[in-house]
Amino acid sequence: MKKLLLLLLISSSAAFAQEKNQPTQRFAITGDVEKESVITLDSLKQYTVKPIGDVKVTDHTGAFKHQDDALKGVLLKDVLSHTKFKTTSPKLLSRFYFVCTGADGYKVVYSWNEIYNTVVGDHVFIIMEKNGVKIEKMPESIQMTSANDFKTGRRYLHNLDKIVVAQVQ
């Protein structure tokens, strides 16, 4: 009986873990915005797809993990271009930040200034194609990368589920 209970517990926890890793087909933009929105795979295809190139994915120490080749993507700032932020003054935009969250709960943060006021924003992509595989066929879509980071794995996100716009108080 104990073995049966243990087997059921292991198989049910594995099922929950697999659910978290299901590819996402859309993500929400919520938080301090005038109107929340949902971005789908189809709506992502309306943006200009740019070549990213090859990205060596490294861990937090800079150690090489793997390489993704022939990446193509759309800029995060292009996707956010239709988003109106809840603010009374453009001066306050410096307080804004974006929390990008994967279906597994992994979070990546970008500041408004980083995206719109530095070259970093020209290299933060939602990946549309990787290793010759288009987004709808990727086992871990929707993915994001900050291709110019020194330690690329820290902000390499799988299965984007939502972007929450917030402000530092």
Secondary structure, 3 states (H helix, E strand, C coil): CHHHHHHHHHHHHHHHHHHHCCCCCEEEEEECECCCEEEEHHHHCCCCCEEEEEEEEECCCCCEEEEEEEEEEEEHHHHHHHCCECCCCHHHHHHEEEEEEECCCCEEEEEHHHHHHCHHHHCEEEEEEECCEEHHHCCCCCEEEECCCCCHHHHCECCEEEEEEEECC
